[in-house]
Structure formats: structure tokens, C-alpha cells
């Protein structure tokens, strides 16, 4: 199995499942077997944007220290 080297994870941000990333097979080209949505590479640029968006949404919903 030399051609299938695992490097990190592909994740589904909708149902919080994690799958091993296979080299030369982009996560975005795969769908989650659980919910059918597109996967993204854990720690990627798009994953970081998603985490920031979720953080901003949490801040807007009143989970801040503003008085």
C-alpha cells in the first residue's frame, strides 16, 4: 500500500466526523458517508476560515465579555 499514504485528516464540519486523508486525493472531492456533505482538510486555510466564522458567530450571539 505504498501509494496510499495517510497524512492528516479530512473532516466533516457538519457532523464532526474525521477520516484519514489519503495523499493526492483532495478532501474537497470527497463526501461524508454520514451526512453526504463535502469534506475539508483539517487545519487547511478553509478550515481556519470556518473556525473563525464560528467564533465570530459565537461572539455575535452574546458569548462575549461586553458589558
PDB file with SEQRES, HELIX, SHEET and CRYST1 records, atoms N, CA, C and O in Angstrom:
SEQRES   1 A   67  UNK UNK UNK UNK UNK UNK UNK UNK UNK UNK UNK UNK UNK          
SEQRES   2 A   67  UNK UNK UNK UNK UNK UNK UNK UNK UNK UNK UNK UNK UNK          
SEQRES   3 A   67  UNK UNK UNK UNK UNK UNK UNK UNK UNK UNK UNK UNK UNK          
SEQRES   4 A   67  UNK UNK UNK UNK UNK UNK UNK UNK UNK UNK UNK UNK UNK          
SEQRES   5 A   67  UNK UNK UNK UNK UNK UNK UNK UNK UNK UNK UNK UNK UNK          
SEQRES   6 A   67  UNK UNK                                                      
HELIX    1 AA1 UNK A   27  UNK A   29  5                                   3    
HELIX    2 AA2 UNK A   45  UNK A   60  1                                  16    
SHEET    1 AA1 3 UNK A  17  UNK A  22  0                                        
SHEET    2 AA1 3 UNK A   6  UNK A  12 -1                                        
SHEET    3 AA1 3 UNK A  40  UNK A  41 -1                                        
CRYST1    1.000    1.000    1.000  90.00  90.00  90.00 P 1           1          
ATOM      1  N   UNK A   1       0.824  -1.205   0.000  1.00  0.00           N  
ATOM      2  CA  UNK A   1       0.000   0.000   0.000  1.00  0.00           C  
ATOM      3  C   UNK A   1       0.859   1.256   0.000  1.00  0.00           C  
ATOM      4  O   UNK A   1       0.582   2.206   0.732  1.00  0.00           O  
ATOM      5  N   UNK A   2       1.857   1.257  -0.787  1.00  0.00           N  
ATOM      6  CA  UNK A   2       2.766   2.385  -0.839  1.00  0.00           C  
ATOM      7  C   UNK A   2       2.110   3.625  -1.422  1.00  0.00           C  
ATOM      8  O   UNK A   2       2.457   4.742  -1.039  1.00  0.00           O  
ATOM      9  N   UNK A   3       1.165   3.448  -2.345  1.00  0.00           N  
ATOM     10  CA  UNK A   3       0.535   4.592  -2.985  1.00  0.00           C  
ATOM     11  C   UNK A   3      -0.513   5.272  -2.112  1.00  0.00           C  
ATOM     12  O   UNK A   3      -0.912   6.397  -2.411  1.00  0.00           O  
ATOM     13  N   UNK A   4      -0.971   4.625  -1.044  1.00  0.00           N  
ATOM     14  CA  UNK A   4      -1.965   5.235  -0.150  1.00  0.00           C  
ATOM     15  C   UNK A   4      -1.313   5.604   1.178  1.00  0.00           C  
ATOM     16  O   UNK A   4      -1.407   4.861   2.155  1.00  0.00           O  
ATOM     17  N   UNK A   5      -0.659   6.746   1.202  1.00  0.00           N  
ATOM     18  CA  UNK A   5      -0.030   7.230   2.418  1.00  0.00           C  
ATOM     19  C   UNK A   5      -0.978   8.194   3.112  1.00  0.00           C  
ATOM     20  O   UNK A   5      -1.525   9.102   2.486  1.00  0.00           O  
ATOM     21  N   UNK A   6      -1.167   7.989   4.412  1.00  0.00           N  
ATOM     22  CA  UNK A   6      -2.069   8.839   5.167  1.00  0.00           C  
ATOM     23  C   UNK A   6      -1.304  10.009   5.755  1.00  0.00           C  
ATOM     24  O   UNK A   6      -0.217   9.846   6.308  1.00  0.00           O  
ATOM     25  N   UNK A   7      -1.892  11.198   5.628  1.00  0.00           N  
ATOM     26  CA  UNK A   7      -1.244  12.409   6.102  1.00  0.00           C  
ATOM     27  C   UNK A   7      -2.321  13.363   6.613  1.00  0.00           C  
ATOM     28  O   UNK A   7      -2.896  14.113   5.824  1.00  0.00           O  
ATOM     29  N   UNK A   8      -2.600  13.349   7.888  1.00  0.00           N  
ATOM     30  CA  UNK A   8      -3.620  14.222   8.449  1.00  0.00           C  
ATOM     31  C   UNK A   8      -5.008  13.639   8.285  1.00  0.00           C  
ATOM     32  O   UNK A   8      -5.179  12.436   8.092  1.00  0.00           O  
ATOM     33  N   UNK A   9      -6.012  14.531   8.366  1.00  0.00           N  
ATOM     34  CA  UNK A   9      -7.392  14.082   8.321  1.00  0.00           C  
ATOM     35  C   UNK A   9      -8.249  14.964   7.422  1.00  0.00           C  
ATOM     36  O   UNK A   9      -7.992  16.157   7.256  1.00  0.00           O  
ATOM     37  N   UNK A  10      -9.266  14.347   6.851  1.00  0.00           N  
ATOM     38  CA  UNK A  10     -10.351  15.050   6.189  1.00  0.00           C  
ATOM     39  C   UNK A  10     -11.475  15.071   7.222  1.00  0.00           C  
ATOM     40  O   UNK A  10     -11.740  14.062   7.875  1.00  0.00           O  
ATOM     41  N   UNK A  11     -12.133  16.218   7.368  1.00  0.00           N  
ATOM     42  CA  UNK A  11     -13.168  16.318   8.387  1.00  0.00           C  
ATOM     43  C   UNK A  11     -14.469  16.827   7.798  1.00  0.00           C  
ATOM     44  O   UNK A  11     -14.488  17.525   6.784  1.00  0.00           O  
ATOM     45  N   UNK A  12     -15.551  16.462   8.458  1.00  0.00           N  
ATOM     46  CA  UNK A  12     -16.857  16.992   8.120  1.00  0.00           C  
ATOM     47  C   UNK A  12     -17.243  17.933   9.251  1.00  0.00           C  
ATOM     48  O   UNK A  12     -17.421  17.503  10.390  1.00  0.00           O  
ATOM     49  N   UNK A  13     -17.371  19.204   8.940  1.00  0.00           N  
ATOM     50  CA  UNK A  13     -17.682  20.189   9.976  1.00  0.00           C  
ATOM     51  C   UNK A  13     -19.165  20.181  10.336  1.00  0.00           C  
ATOM     52  O   UNK A  13     -19.573  20.836  11.295  1.00  0.00           O  
ATOM     53  N   UNK A  14     -19.966  19.448   9.579  1.00  0.00           N  
ATOM     54  CA  UNK A  14     -21.404  19.404   9.837  1.00  0.00           C  
ATOM     55  C   UNK A  14     -21.781  18.326  10.851  1.00  0.00           C  
ATOM     56  O   UNK A  14     -22.647  18.538  11.699  1.00  0.00           O  
ATOM     57  N   UNK A  15     -21.124  17.168  10.757  1.00  0.00           N  
ATOM     58  CA  UNK A  15     -21.454  16.093  11.705  1.00  0.00           C  
ATOM     59  C   UNK A  15     -20.257  15.700  12.575  1.00  0.00           C  
ATOM     60  O   UNK A  15     -20.315  14.719  13.317  1.00  0.00           O  
ATOM     61  N   UNK A  16     -19.162  16.482  12.474  1.00  0.00           N  
ATOM     62  CA  UNK A  16     -17.977  16.311  13.321  1.00  0.00           C  
ATOM     63  C   UNK A  16     -17.359  14.925  13.237  1.00  0.00           C  
ATOM     64  O   UNK A  16     -16.993  14.338  14.255  1.00  0.00           O  
ATOM     65  N   UNK A  17     -17.243  14.398  12.014  1.00  0.00           N  
ATOM     66  CA  UNK A  17     -16.551  13.128  11.825  1.00  0.00           C  
ATOM     67  C   UNK A  17     -15.220  13.385  11.144  1.00  0.00           C  
ATOM     68  O   UNK A  17     -15.035  14.408  10.485  1.00  0.00           O  
ATOM     69  N   UNK A  18     -14.297  12.449  11.307  1.00  0.00           N  
ATOM     70  CA  UNK A  18     -12.930  12.609  10.865  1.00  0.00           C  
ATOM     71  C   UNK A  18     -12.507  11.341  10.123  1.00  0.00           C  
ATOM     72  O   UNK A  18     -12.754  10.229  10.589  1.00  0.00           O  
ATOM     73  N   UNK A  19     -11.863  11.520   8.961  1.00  0.00           N  
ATOM     74  CA  UNK A  19     -11.413  10.404   8.145  1.00  0.00           C  
ATOM     75  C   UNK A  19      -9.955  10.626   7.772  1.00  0.00           C  
ATOM     76  O   UNK A  19      -9.552  11.771   7.568  1.00  0.00           O  
ATOM     77  N   UNK A  20      -9.148   9.570   7.675  1.00  0.00           N  
ATOM     78  CA  UNK A  20      -7.748   9.741   7.269  1.00  0.00           C  
ATOM     79  C   UNK A  20      -7.645  10.327   5.866  1.00  0.00           C  
ATOM     80  O   UNK A  20      -8.356   9.910   4.952  1.00  0.00           O  
ATOM     81  N   UNK A  21      -6.746  11.305   5.710  1.00  0.00           N  
ATOM     82  CA  UNK A  21      -6.506  11.924   4.398  1.00  0.00           C  
ATOM     83  C   UNK A  21      -5.535  11.052   3.622  1.00  0.00           C  
ATOM     84  O   UNK A  21      -4.479  10.681   4.135  1.00  0.00           O  
ATOM     85  N   UNK A  22      -5.889  10.723   2.386  1.00  0.00           N  
ATOM     86  CA  UNK A  22      -5.023   9.941   1.515  1.00  0.00           C  
ATOM     87  C   UNK A  22      -4.291  10.893   0.576  1.00  0.00           C  
ATOM     88  O   UNK A  22      -4.906  11.738  -0.075  1.00  0.00           O  
ATOM     89  N   UNK A  23      -2.982  10.745   0.517  1.00  0.00           N  
ATOM     90  CA  UNK A  23      -2.140  11.604  -0.310  1.00  0.00           C  
ATOM     91  C   UNK A  23      -2.630  11.625  -1.751  1.00  0.00           C  
ATOM     92  O   UNK A  23      -2.998  10.588  -2.303  1.00  0.00           O  
ATOM     93  N   UNK A  24      -2.633  12.809  -2.358  1.00  0.00           N  
ATOM     94  CA  UNK A  24      -3.036  13.068  -3.744  1.00  0.00           C  
ATOM     95  C   UNK A  24      -4.528  12.850  -3.994  1.00  0.00           C  
ATOM     96  O   UNK A  24      -4.947  12.693  -5.141  1.00  0.00           O  
ATOM     97  N   UNK A  25      -5.334  12.838  -2.926  1.00  0.00           N  
ATOM     98  CA  UNK A  25      -6.785  12.747  -3.062  1.00  0.00           C  
ATOM     99  C   UNK A  25      -7.398  13.876  -2.230  1.00  0.00           C  
ATOM    100  O   UNK A  25      -7.612  13.708  -1.029  1.00  0.00           O  
ATOM    101  N   UNK A  26      -7.683  15.031  -2.856  1.00  0.00           N  
ATOM    102  CA  UNK A  26      -8.189  16.183  -2.112  1.00  0.00           C  
ATOM    103  C   UNK A  26      -9.460  15.871  -1.319  1.00  0.00           C  
ATOM    104  O   UNK A  26     -10.374  15.215  -1.818  1.00  0.00           O  
ATOM    105  N   UNK A  27      -9.497  16.346  -0.097  1.00  0.00           N  
ATOM    106  CA  UNK A  27     -10.661  16.137   0.762  1.00  0.00           C  
ATOM    107  C   UNK A  27     -11.914  16.743   0.150  1.00  0.00           C  
ATOM    108  O   UNK A  27     -12.996  16.168   0.263  1.00  0.00           O  
ATOM    109  N   UNK A  28     -11.786  17.888  -0.492  1.00  0.00           N  
ATOM    110  CA  UNK A  28     -12.953  18.581  -1.036  1.00  0.00           C  
ATOM    111  C   UNK A  28     -13.641  17.793  -2.147  1.00  0.00           C  
ATOM    112  O   UNK A  28     -14.788  18.081  -2.491  1.00  0.00           O  
ATOM    113  N   UNK A  29     -12.948  16.794  -2.713  1.00  0.00           N  
ATOM    114  CA  UNK A  29     -13.541  15.962  -3.760  1.00  0.00           C  
ATOM    115  C   UNK A  29     -14.289  14.760  -3.185  1.00  0.00           C  
ATOM    116  O   UNK A  29     -14.839  13.952  -3.933  1.00  0.00           O  
ATOM    117  N   UNK A  30     -14.309  14.643  -1.864  1.00  0.00           N  
ATOM    118  CA  UNK A  30     -14.981  13.521  -1.208  1.00  0.00           C  
ATOM    119  C   UNK A  30     -16.188  14.027  -0.437  1.00  0.00           C  
ATOM    120  O   UNK A  30     -16.259  15.201  -0.074  1.00  0.00           O  
ATOM    121  N   UNK A  31     -17.130  13.137  -0.192  1.00  0.00           N  
ATOM    122  CA  UNK A  31     -18.291  13.489   0.618  1.00  0.00           C  
ATOM    123  C   UNK A  31     -18.314  12.629   1.874  1.00  0.00           C  
ATOM    124  O   UNK A  31     -17.784  11.518   1.894  1.00  0.00           O  
ATOM    125  N   UNK A  32     -18.926  13.153   2.900  1.00  0.00           N  
ATOM    126  CA  UNK A  32     -19.033  12.464   4.177  1.00  0.00           C  
ATOM    127  C   UNK A  32     -20.015  11.296   4.033  1.00  0.00           C  
ATOM    128  O   UNK A  32     -21.143  11.494   3.581  1.00  0.00           O  
ATOM    129  N   UNK A  33     -19.603  10.093   4.408  1.00  0.00           N  
ATOM    130  CA  UNK A  33     -20.520   8.952   4.343  1.00  0.00           C  
ATOM    131  C   UNK A  33     -21.696   9.080   5.320  1.00  0.00           C  
ATOM    132  O   UNK A  33     -22.738   8.456   5.122  1.00  0.00           O  
ATOM    133  N   UNK A  34     -21.529   9.881   6.363  1.00  0.00           N  
ATOM    134  CA  UNK A  34     -22.581  10.040   7.372  1.00  0.00           C  
ATOM    135  C   UNK A  34     -23.690  10.988   6.920  1.00  0.00           C  
ATOM    136  O   UNK A  34     -24.871  10.663   7.040  1.00  0.00           O  
ATOM    137  N   UNK A  35     -23.309  12.179   6.393  1.00  0.00           N  
ATOM    138  CA  UNK A  35     -24.321  13.187   6.064  1.00  0.00           C  
ATOM    139  C   UNK A  35     -24.338  13.592   4.592  1.00  0.00           C  
ATOM    140  O   UNK A  35     -25.260  14.283   4.159  1.00  0.00           O  
ATOM    141  N   UNK A  36     -23.332  13.173   3.812  1.00  0.00           N  
ATOM    142  CA  UNK A  36     -23.316  13.461   2.386  1.00  0.00           C  
ATOM    143  C   UNK A  36     -22.755  14.812   1.989  1.00  0.00           C  
ATOM    144  O   UNK A  36     -22.786  15.160   0.809  1.00  0.00           O  
ATOM    145  N   UNK A  37     -22.245  15.580   2.933  1.00  0.00           N  
ATOM    146  CA  UNK A  37     -21.690  16.901   2.611  1.00  0.00           C  
ATOM    147  C   UNK A  37     -20.198  16.795   2.306  1.00  0.00           C  
ATOM    148  O   UNK A  37     -19.553  15.796   2.623  1.00  0.00           O  
ATOM    149  N   UNK A  38     -19.669  17.840   1.686  1.00  0.00           N  
ATOM    150  CA  UNK A  38     -18.260  17.851   1.302  1.00  0.00           C  
ATOM    151  C   UNK A  38     -17.352  17.885   2.531  1.00  0.00           C  
ATOM    152  O   UNK A  38     -17.675  18.502   3.546  1.00  0.00           O  
ATOM    153  N   UNK A  39     -16.217  17.211   2.414  1.00  0.00           N  
ATOM    154  CA  UNK A  39     -15.219  17.213   3.484  1.00  0.00           C  
ATOM    155  C   UNK A  39     -14.229  18.341   3.261  1.00  0.00           C  
ATOM    156  O   UNK A  39     -14.132  18.880   2.158  1.00  0.00           O  
ATOM    157  N   UNK A  40     -13.492  18.699   4.310  1.00  0.00           N  
ATOM    158  CA  UNK A  40     -12.413  19.667   4.168  1.00  0.00           C  
ATOM    159  C   UNK A  40     -11.205  19.164   4.953  1.00  0.00           C  
ATOM    160  O   UNK A  40     -11.336  18.377   5.890  1.00  0.00           O  
ATOM    161  N   UNK A  41     -10.050  19.628   4.555  1.00  0.00           N  
ATOM    162  CA  UNK A  41      -8.804  19.187   5.183  1.00  0.00           C  
ATOM    163  C   UNK A  41      -8.656  19.868   6.538  1.00  0.00           C  
ATOM    164  O   UNK A  41      -8.769  21.089   6.638  1.00  0.00           O  
ATOM    165  N   UNK A  42      -8.409  19.096   7.558  1.00  0.00           N  
ATOM    166  CA  UNK A  42      -8.227  19.636   8.904  1.00  0.00           C  
ATOM    167  C   UNK A  42      -6.997  20.529   8.927  1.00  0.00           C  
ATOM    168  O   UNK A  42      -5.919  20.121   8.496  1.00  0.00           O  
ATOM    169  N   UNK A  43      -7.159  21.746   9.429  1.00  0.00           N  
ATOM    170  CA  UNK A  43      -6.063  22.697   9.527  1.00  0.00           C  
ATOM    171  C   UNK A  43      -5.812  23.498   8.261  1.00  0.00           C  
ATOM    172  O   UNK A  43      -4.919  24.346   8.238  1.00  0.00           O  
ATOM    173  N   UNK A  44      -6.579  23.248   7.210  1.00  0.00           N  
ATOM    174  CA  UNK A  44      -6.389  23.968   5.946  1.00  0.00           C  
ATOM    175  C   UNK A  44      -6.850  25.414   6.082  1.00  0.00           C  
ATOM    176  O   UNK A  44      -7.441  25.804   7.088  1.00  0.00           O  
ATOM    177  N   UNK A  45      -6.566  26.198   5.050  1.00  0.00           N  
ATOM    178  CA  UNK A  45      -6.991  27.586   5.021  1.00  0.00           C  
ATOM    179  C   UNK A  45      -8.507  27.689   5.193  1.00  0.00           C  
ATOM    180  O   UNK A  45      -8.993  28.507   5.975  1.00  0.00           O  
ATOM    181  N   UNK A  46      -9.247  26.862   4.465  1.00  0.00           N  
ATOM    182  CA  UNK A  46     -10.707  26.916   4.537  1.00  0.00           C  
ATOM    183  C   UNK A  46     -11.221  26.451   5.899  1.00  0.00           C  
ATOM    184  O   UNK A  46     -12.235  26.953   6.383  1.00  0.00           O  
ATOM    185  N   UNK A  47     -10.537  25.510   6.507  1.00  0.00           N  
ATOM    186  CA  UNK A  47     -10.923  25.071   7.847  1.00  0.00           C  
ATOM    187  C   UNK A  47     -10.707  26.208   8.841  1.00  0.00           C  
ATOM    188  O   UNK A  47     -11.537  26.431   9.722  1.00  0.00           O  
ATOM    189  N   UNK A  48      -9.593  26.926   8.702  1.00  0.00           N  
ATOM    190  CA  UNK A  48      -9.328  28.070   9.576  1.00  0.00           C  
ATOM    191  C   UNK A  48     -10.393  29.157   9.409  1.00  0.00           C  
ATOM    192  O   UNK A  48     -10.834  29.754  10.391  1.00  0.00           O  
ATOM    193  N   UNK A  49     -10.805  29.414   8.158  1.00  0.00           N  
ATOM    194  CA  UNK A  49     -11.865  30.403   7.920  1.00  0.00           C  
ATOM    195  C   UNK A  49     -13.177  29.954   8.573  1.00  0.00           C  
ATOM    196  O   UNK A  49     -13.893  30.765   9.160  1.00  0.00           O  
ATOM    197  N   UNK A  50     -13.480  28.680   8.469  1.00  0.00           N  
ATOM    198  CA  UNK A  50     -14.694  28.148   9.077  1.00  0.00           C  
ATOM    199  C   UNK A  50     -14.657  28.333  10.599  1.00  0.00           C  
ATOM    200  O   UNK A  50     -15.644  28.759  11.200  1.00  0.00           O  
ATOM    201  N   UNK A  51     -13.524  28.013  11.211  1.00  0.00           N  
ATOM    202  CA  UNK A  51     -13.398  28.172  12.665  1.00  0.00           C  
ATOM    203  C   UNK A  51     -13.536  29.633  13.072  1.00  0.00           C  
ATOM    204  O   UNK A  51     -14.148  29.939  14.096  1.00  0.00           O  
ATOM    205  N   UNK A  52     -12.971  30.533  12.279  1.00  0.00           N  
ATOM    206  CA  UNK A  52     -13.099  31.966  12.567  1.00  0.00           C  
ATOM    207  C   UNK A  52     -14.559  32.398  12.455  1.00  0.00           C  
ATOM    208  O   UNK A  52     -15.054  33.149  13.295  1.00  0.00           O  
ATOM    209  N   UNK A  53     -15.242  31.926  11.424  1.00  0.00           N  
ATOM    210  CA  UNK A  53     -16.646  32.271  11.231  1.00  0.00           C  
ATOM    211  C   UNK A  53     -17.487  31.788  12.406  1.00  0.00           C  
ATOM    212  O   UNK A  53     -18.356  32.515  12.888  1.00  0.00           O  
ATOM    213  N   UNK A  54     -17.240  30.592  12.858  1.00  0.00           N  
ATOM    214  CA  UNK A  54     -17.974  30.043  14.005  1.00  0.00           C  
ATOM    215  C   UNK A  54     -17.668  30.869  15.257  1.00  0.00           C  
ATOM    216  O   UNK A  54     -18.566  31.138  16.055  1.00  0.00           O  
ATOM    217  N   UNK A  55     -16.415  31.269  15.431  1.00  0.00           N  
ATOM    218  CA  UNK A  55     -16.031  32.097  16.566  1.00  0.00           C  
ATOM    219  C   UNK A  55     -16.710  33.453  16.529  1.00  0.00           C  
ATOM    220  O   UNK A  55     -17.189  33.942  17.552  1.00  0.00           O  
ATOM    221  N   UNK A  56     -16.751  34.063  15.344  1.00  0.00           N  
ATOM    222  CA  UNK A  56     -17.414  35.359  15.191  1.00  0.00           C  
ATOM    223  C   UNK A  56     -18.904  35.239  15.465  1.00  0.00           C  
ATOM    224  O   UNK A  56     -19.494  36.127  16.079  1.00  0.00           O  
ATOM    225  N   UNK A  57     -19.506  34.169  15.022  1.00  0.00           N  
ATOM    226  CA  UNK A  57     -20.936  33.952  15.233  1.00  0.00           C  
ATOM    227  C   UNK A  57     -21.213  33.783  16.729  1.00  0.00           C  
ATOM    228  O   UNK A  57     -22.215  34.284  17.238  1.00  0.00           O  
ATOM    229  N   UNK A  58     -20.338  33.088  17.417  1.00  0.00           N  
ATOM    230  CA  UNK A  58     -20.484  32.905  18.858  1.00  0.00           C  
ATOM    231  C   UNK A  58     -20.387  34.257  19.569  1.00  0.00           C  
ATOM    232  O   UNK A  58     -21.129  34.517  20.516  1.00  0.00           O  
ATOM    233  N   UNK A  59     -19.481  35.109  19.116  1.00  0.00           N  
ATOM    234  CA  UNK A  59     -19.299  36.436  19.686  1.00  0.00           C  
ATOM    235  C   UNK A  59     -20.552  37.289  19.472  1.00  0.00           C  
ATOM    236  O   UNK A  59     -20.996  38.000  20.373  1.00  0.00           O  
ATOM    237  N   UNK A  60     -21.115  37.202  18.257  1.00  0.00           N  
ATOM    238  CA  UNK A  60     -22.314  37.993  17.937  1.00  0.00           C  
ATOM    239  C   UNK A  60     -23.534  37.533  18.728  1.00  0.00           C  
ATOM    240  O   UNK A  60     -24.449  38.323  18.965  1.00  0.00           O  
ATOM    241  N   UNK A  61     -23.559  36.287  19.134  1.00  0.00           N  
ATOM    242  CA  UNK A  61     -24.704  35.742  19.864  1.00  0.00           C  
ATOM    243  C   UNK A  61     -24.635  36.020  21.360  1.00  0.00           C  
ATOM    244  O   UNK A  61     -25.416  35.454  22.125  1.00  0.00           O  
ATOM    245  N   UNK A  62     -23.723  36.874  21.787  1.00  0.00           N  
ATOM    246  CA  UNK A  62     -23.686  37.287  23.181  1.00  0.00           C  
ATOM    247  C   UNK A  62     -22.735  36.523  24.071  1.00  0.00           C  
ATOM    248  O   UNK A  62     -22.793  36.657  25.294  1.00  0.00           O  
ATOM    249  N   UNK A  63     -21.861  35.724  23.485  1.00  0.00           N  
ATOM    250  CA  UNK A  63     -20.882  34.994  24.285  1.00  0.00           C  
ATOM    251  C   UNK A  63     -19.594  35.775  24.405  1.00  0.00           C  
ATOM    252  O   UNK A  63     -18.509  35.259  24.138  1.00  0.00           O  
ATOM    253  N   UNK A  64     -19.726  37.042  24.816  1.00  0.00           N  
ATOM    254  CA  UNK A  64     -18.553  37.908  24.957  1.00  0.00           C  
ATOM    255  C   UNK A  64     -18.565  38.536  26.344  1.00  0.00           C  
ATOM    256  O   UNK A  64     -19.501  38.355  27.123  1.00  0.00           O  
ATOM    257  N   UNK A  65     -17.504  39.275  26.627  1.00  0.00           N  
ATOM    258  CA  UNK A  65     -17.371  39.931  27.923  1.00  0.00           C  
ATOM    259  C   UNK A  65     -17.870  41.364  27.892  1.00  0.00           C  
ATOM    260  O   UNK A  65     -17.664  42.101  28.856  1.00  0.00           O  
ATOM    261  N   UNK A  66     -18.527  41.786  26.801  1.00  0.00           N  
ATOM    262  CA  UNK A  66     -19.006  43.167  26.722  1.00  0.00           C  
ATOM    263  C   UNK A  66     -20.067  43.427  27.767  1.00  0.00           C  
ATOM    264  O   UNK A  66     -20.888  42.560  28.064  1.00  0.00           O  
ATOM    265  N   UNK A  67     -20.048  44.633  28.328  1.00  0.00           N  
ATOM    266  CA  UNK A  67     -20.992  44.962  29.373  1.00  0.00           C  
ATOM    267  C   UNK A  67     -21.968  45.917  28.963  1.00  0.00           C  
ATOM    268  O   UNK A  67     -22.836  46.290  29.752  1.00  0.00           O  
TER     269      UNK A  67                                                      
END                                                                             
